[in-house]
Amino acid sequence: MEAVEVKDASPARDLLRQLASQISDLVHGVERHIFIGNMIANIPDDQRLDLRNYFNGFLLKMSDNSASDIDLGGFGSQGKVWYRIFGSKRPDETWGSLTTDESSILVQNVLSERQRQFFYDRRNLDFSYVLTDNGKVHRFRADAYLDLDEIALNMRAINEHVRPIQDMVFHPSVLNVLSLAHTKEGLILVTGITGSGKSSTLDSIIDMNNHTVSGHIVIIGSPIEYVHNSDKCIVRHREVGRDTLSFKEGAVEALRQDPDIVMIAEMRDSDTIMTALEITDSGHKVFSTLHTASAVESVDRIVAEVPAVEQERVWSRLADVLQCVISQKLVPSLDGKRVLAKEILVGSPPVRAAIKNKNTSEIYQMISESSDIGMVTMEQDLKHLYMQRKISKEIAVNFANNKRRMEQILQMM
């Protein structure tokens, strides 16, 4: 995309009102959005550019106010543009109000005709968006969806720089597991709820390998977020829906591309999970994510996601290939920002035996007693952050997976 200049909002707002006034009140639901899409396709390019520049102004303000996400459109937005800043999401009154039709026009204007058609068919669209402002490239991960028949949009800013792996303070044993130089195969998971920084952690790990080991990295994402420039590794980026049809197909195809590392941005279904296990079985290093809050829950979730007839085999395969699980949370800090708290499971012989024997209830205790090889429970890490005076005692308890255990640990101090 060419560089953009954010112009005075008034002409764009006038154009929005004019276009919205042309939408018939007799058209509703998806048919209304198709009507809007057809209208956008027929307006002059300079008007589309004005609308895009106005929309880009919403995004550029994210850098100014340190926002991670922006939301607009749909019934729930109540006509406002919302930003998430250091974990809290609030409306920005300075933008005024947008009708649902005006929001729909703005959103559909940044989509291609093919993307619009996909959205009409599926009622949802994941896509990436790039804008350049004064030579600076801004990337966003976006999701368009319906909220009471109206188009709503969330966009997340992609970090412009990768966080150095050293800033994450991993134990040397854990760094060895994450590095292709020390471990050529195995499954490494980064888990946590949406917005917990999983993608940023994975990018840090990929960046470390890219700059230290000679190899081939294939990244499969929906959409692709941070784009890595090849250094010691050749790094391929394959976006689901654009470069490959699905996570599963992208992973299968990767095996024919001579990879050393395959990063599957998310293990969304049993097919992708089984494919990831097959890739690790073939001697490759695989990184992926899950929406789970703890390391033990991650193991149980993988098994629960696959068909019952496959579960016995998955217990055994997972015990053989699981190298590390990093479960993380972004926790409110005393300085009004957020700090990373993490739980780390390493695939030691006792852990592998517990998985093979389906005794995952034993793993938490193993983690808590294995700090010498880099393992740490979420509660231990929260205690560490509290002792460093980065978080409050209340936050430590509130964000613990085991609140009773957290209270016991704090009482022992």
C-alpha positions in Angstrom: 0.0 0.0 0.0 1.2 3.5 -0.8 2.0 6.1 1.9 -1.1 7.8 3.3 -1.7 11.3 4.5 -4.5 11.7 7.0 -6.5 14.6 5.7 -9.1 16.9 7.3 -11.9 14.7 8.5 -14.8 17.0 7.4 -14.9 16.1 3.6 -14.7 12.4 4.5 -17.5 12.7 7.1 -19.6 14.6 4.6 -19.0 11.8 2.1 -19.9 9.2 4.7 -23.2 10.9 5.5 -24.0 11.3 1.8 -23.3 7.6 1.0 -25.3 6.4 4.1 -28.3 8.5 3.0 -28.4 6.5 -0.3 -29.0 3.2 1.5 -32.6 2.0 1.3 -34.5 1.4 4.6 -36.1 -1.6 2.9 -32.9 -3.5 2.8 -31.8 -5.4 5.9 -29.3 -7.9 7.2 -26.6 -9.3 4.9 -28.5 -7.9 1.8 -27.9 -4.4 3.3 -24.2 -5.0 3.5 -24.1 -6.4 -0.1 -25.9 -3.2 -1.2 -23.2 -1.1 0.6 -20.5 -3.2 -0.9 -21.9 -2.7 -4.4 -22.2 1.0 -3.8 -18.5 1.3 -2.7 -17.4 -0.6 -5.8 -18.9 2.0 -8.0 -17.7 5.3 -6.3 -14.7 7.1 -7.8 -11.2 6.0 -6.6 -10.5 9.4 -5.1 -13.5 9.2 -2.8 -12.5 5.7 -1.7 -9.1 7.0 -0.9 -10.6 9.8 1.2 -12.6 7.3 3.2 -9.5 5.1 3.6 -7.4 8.0 4.9 -10.2 8.9 7.4 -10.2 5.2 8.5 -6.4 5.2 8.8 -6.6 8.1 11.1 -8.4 5.9 13.7 -5.5 3.4 13.4 -2.7 6.0 13.5 -4.0 7.3 16.8 -3.3 3.9 18.3 0.4 4.7 18.3 -0.2 8.1 20.0 -2.2 6.6 22.9 -0.3 3.2 23.2 -3.5 1.3 22.3 -3.2 -2.4 21.5 -6.7 -2.7 19.9 -9.4 -0.7 18.3 -13.1 -1.5 17.9 -15.8 0.2 15.9 -19.2 -0.6 14.3 -22.0 -2.8 15.3 -24.7 -2.3 17.9 -22.3 -2.7 20.8 -20.0 0.2 19.9 -22.9 2.7 20.2 -21.5 4.8 17.4 -18.1 5.2 19.2 -14.5 4.3 18.3 -13.1 2.2 21.2 -9.4 1.7 22.1 -7.8 -0.8 24.5 -5.0 1.0 26.4 -3.0 -1.0 28.9 -5.7 -3.6 29.2 -8.7 -1.2 29.6 -11.1 -0.7 26.7 -12.8 2.7 26.5 -14.6 4.9 23.9 -12.7 7.9 22.4 -15.1 10.8 22.4 -12.9 13.0 20.2 -14.0 11.0 17.1 -17.7 11.8 17.6 -20.3 9.3 16.5 -20.7 7.0 13.5 -24.0 5.4 12.5 -23.8 1.6 11.8 -24.1 2.3 8.1 -21.2 4.7 8.2 -19.1 2.2 10.1 -20.1 -0.5 7.5 -19.0 1.8 4.7 -15.6 2.4 6.3 -15.0 -1.3 7.0 -16.1 -2.5 3.6 -14.1 0.2 1.9 -10.8 -1.4 3.1 -11.8 -4.9 1.9 -11.2 -6.3 -1.5 -14.2 -7.6 -3.5 -13.2 -11.2 -2.7 -12.9 -10.4 1.0 -16.3 -8.8 1.0 -17.9 -11.8 -0.7 -16.2 -14.2 1.8 -17.7 -12.0 4.6 -21.2 -12.1 3.2 -21.0 -15.9 2.9 -19.3 -16.6 6.3 -20.5 -13.6 8.4 -16.9 -13.3 9.6 -13.5 -12.4 8.1 -10.0 -12.5 9.5 -7.6 -10.4 7.5 -4.4 -8.4 7.8 -4.1 -4.7 7.0 -1.1 -2.6 6.3 -0.7 1.2 6.1 2.4 3.3 5.6 2.6 6.8 7.1 5.7 9.0 6.4 7.7 5.9 5.5 6.7 4.0 8.7 4.9 0.7 8.1 2.0 -0.2 10.5 0.5 -3.7 10.4 -2.7 -4.9 12.0 -4.6 -8.1 12.6 -8.3 -7.7 11.9 -11.5 -9.5 12.5 -14.8 -8.3 10.9 -18.0 -9.9 12.2 -21.7 -9.2 12.7 -23.2 -7.7 15.8 -27.1 -7.8 15.6 -26.9 -7.7 11.8 -24.4 -4.9 11.7 -20.7 -5.0 10.8 -18.4 -4.7 13.7 -14.6 -4.6 13.5 -11.7 -5.3 15.9 -8.1 -4.6 14.8 -5.0 -5.3 16.8 -1.8 -3.5 16.2 1.2 -5.7 15.4 4.3 -4.9 17.3 6.7 -2.9 15.1 9.7 -4.5 16.8 10.2 -7.9 18.2 10.9 -8.1 21.9 14.4 -9.5 22.5 14.3 -13.0 23.9 16.7 -11.9 26.6 14.0 -9.5 28.0 11.8 -12.5 28.8 14.3 -13.9 31.3 14.1 -17.6 30.3 16.3 -20.1 32.2 19.2 -21.3 30.0 17.7 -24.8 29.9 14.5 -23.3 28.5 16.4 -21.3 25.9 18.1 -24.5 24.8 14.8 -26.1 24.2 13.5 -23.1 22.2 16.7 -23.0 20.0 17.1 -25.0 16.9 20.9 -25.0 17.6 20.4 -27.2 20.7 17.1 -29.1 19.9 16.2 -30.0 16.4 12.7 -31.5 17.0 9.8 -31.4 19.4 6.6 -29.5 20.1 6.7 -26.1 21.9 3.4 -24.5 22.9 2.8 -20.9 24.0 -0.6 -20.7 25.6 -2.9 -18.1 27.2 -6.2 -16.3 26.7 -6.7 -13.8 23.8 -4.6 -10.8 24.3 -2.0 -12.4 26.6 0.9 -11.8 24.2 1.2 -15.3 22.7 2.1 -14.0 19.3 4.7 -11.6 20.6 6.4 -14.4 22.5 6.4 -16.7 19.4 7.9 -13.9 17.3 10.6 -13.4 19.9 11.5 -17.1 19.7 11.4 -17.1 15.9 13.6 -14.0 15.8 16.1 -15.6 18.1 16.4 -18.6 15.8 16.4 -16.5 12.7 19.5 -14.6 13.9 21.4 -17.4 15.4 20.9 -20.6 13.4 21.1 -21.4 9.7 17.8 -23.0 8.6 14.3 -22.7 7.1 11.3 -21.4 9.0 7.8 -21.7 7.7 5.1 -19.6 9.5 1.5 -20.4 9.0 -0.9 -17.7 10.3 -4.5 -16.4 10.1 -3.6 -13.7 9.3 0.1 -13.2 9.2 1.1 -10.7 11.8 4.8 -9.7 12.3 6.8 -10.2 9.1 10.4 -11.5 9.7 13.2 -10.5 7.4 15.3 -13.5 6.5 18.7 -13.5 8.2 20.5 -16.7 8.9 17.3 -18.5 8.2 15.0 -18.2 5.2 11.6 -17.3 6.6 8.5 -18.1 4.7 5.1 -16.5 5.6 1.9 -18.3 4.6 -1.4 -16.7 5.3 -4.5 -18.9 5.6 -7.0 -18.0 3.0 -4.4 -16.2 0.8 -1.3 -18.5 0.6 -2.8 -21.8 1.8 -6.4 -23.0 2.4 -6.2 -23.9 6.1 -3.8 -24.5 9.0 -3.9 -28.2 8.4 -3.1 -28.0 4.7 -0.4 -25.4 5.3 1.2 -27.7 7.8 1.0 -30.7 5.5 2.4 -28.6 2.6 5.2 -27.4 4.8 6.6 -30.9 5.0 7.4 -30.7 1.3 9.2 -27.4 1.7 12.3 -28.7 3.5 11.6 -26.8 6.8 13.6 -26.9 10.1 10.9 -25.0 12.1 7.2 -24.9 11.4 5.2 -22.3 13.3 1.5 -23.0 13.3 0.0 -19.8 14.7 -2.9 -21.6 16.3 -4.0 -25.3 16.8 -7.7 -24.6 16.3 -9.0 -28.2 15.7 -8.2 -31.8 16.0 -7.0 -32.1 12.4 -4.4 -29.4 13.0 -3.3 -31.0 16.3 -2.9 -34.3 14.7 -0.9 -32.8 11.8 1.3 -30.9 14.2 2.1 -34.2 16.0 2.9 -35.9 12.7 5.3 -33.1 11.8 7.2 -33.4 15.1 7.2 -37.2 14.7 9.0 -36.6 11.4 11.9 -34.8 13.2 10.9 -31.2 12.9 10.6 -28.4 15.5 7.0 -27.1 15.8 5.8 -24.1 17.6 2.1 -23.3 18.1 -0.5 -21.8 20.5 -3.5 -22.8 22.5 -6.1 -20.8 24.4 -5.4 -22.4 27.8 -4.5 -20.8 31.1 -2.0 -23.3 32.5 0.6 -25.9 31.3 -1.4 -28.9 32.7 -4.6 -27.6 31.1 -2.8 -27.4 27.8 -1.9 -31.1 27.8 -5.4 -32.1 28.8 -6.9 -29.8 26.1 -4.8 -31.4 23.3 -6.0 -34.8 24.2 -9.6 -33.7 24.7 -9.7 -32.1 21.3 -9.0 -35.2 19.3 -11.5 -38.0 18.6 -11.8 -40.6 21.3 -10.4 -43.3 19.1 -7.2 -41.3 18.7 -6.7 -40.3 22.4 -4.7 -43.3 23.5 -2.3 -42.7 20.7 -2.1 -39.0 21.4 -1.2 -39.5 25.0 1.8 -41.6 23.9 2.8 -39.3 21.1 2.5 -36.2 23.2 4.7 -37.7 25.9 7.4 -38.3 23.2 7.4 -35.0 21.4 6.3 -32.3 24.0 9.4 -30.2 24.8 8.0 -27.1 26.5 4.8 -25.3 27.4 4.9 -21.6 28.2 1.5 -20.4 29.6 1.3 -16.6 30.1 -0.8 -13.7 31.2 -0.4 -10.0 30.9 -0.9 -8.7 34.5 -1.7 -5.1 35.5 1.4 -3.6 37.1 1.9 -0.9 39.7 3.0 1.6 37.0 -0.4 1.5 35.3 0.9 -0.7 32.5 1.1 -4.5 32.2 3.8 -7.1 32.9 4.2 -10.6 31.7 3.6 -13.5 34.1 4.4 -17.0 32.9 4.2 -20.7 33.8 6.8 -23.0 32.2 6.7 -26.7 31.8 9.7 -28.5 30.4 9.4 -32.1 29.0 11.6 -33.8 31.6 11.6 -37.6 32.0 9.2 -37.4 35.0 6.8 -35.1 33.1 6.9 -37.4 30.0 6.1 -40.4 32.2 3.2 -38.6 33.8 1.8 -37.7 30.4 2.2 -41.3 29.1 0.4 -42.7 32.1 -2.3 -39.9 31.9 -1.4 -38.7 35.4 -1.4 -35.0 34.5 -2.5 -34.1 38.1 1.1 -34.9 39.2 2.6 -32.3 36.8 1.9 -29.2 38.8 4.0 -30.4 41.7 6.8 -31.4 39.3 6.8 -27.9 37.9 6.9 -26.3 41.4 9.9 -28.5 42.3 12.0 -28.1 39.1 13.3 -24.5 39.1 16.8 -25.9 38.4 15.8 -26.7 34.8 13.7 -23.6 34.3 10.2 -24.7 35.3 8.0 -22.3 37.3 4.3 -22.3 38.2 2.2 -19.3 37.5 1.9 -18.8 41.3 5.7 -18.8 41.8 6.1 -16.3 39.0 3.4 -14.0 40.4 5.2 -14.2 43.8 8.4 -13.2 42.1 6.8 -10.2 40.4 5.2 -9.2 43.8 8.6 -9.4 45.5 10.1 -7.2 42.7 7.3 -4.7 43.5 6.0 -4.8 40.0 2.5 -6.0 41.0 0.3 -5.7 44.1 -0.6 -8.6 46.4 -4.3 -8.4 45.2 -3.3 -8.7 41.6 -1.1 -11.7 42.4 -4.1 -13.5 43.9 -6.6 -12.4 41.3 -4.4 -13.6 38.4 -3.3 -16.9 40.0 -4.6 -20.1 38.5 -4.7 -21.6 42.0 -5.8 -18.7 44.3 -5.7 -20.8 47.4 -2.1 -21.9 46.7 -1.2 -18.2 45.8 -2.5 -17.1 49.2 -0.5 -19.8 51.0 2.6 -18.8 49.2 2.2 -15.1 50.1 1.5 -16.0 53.7 4.8 -17.9 53.9 6.8 -14.8 53.0 
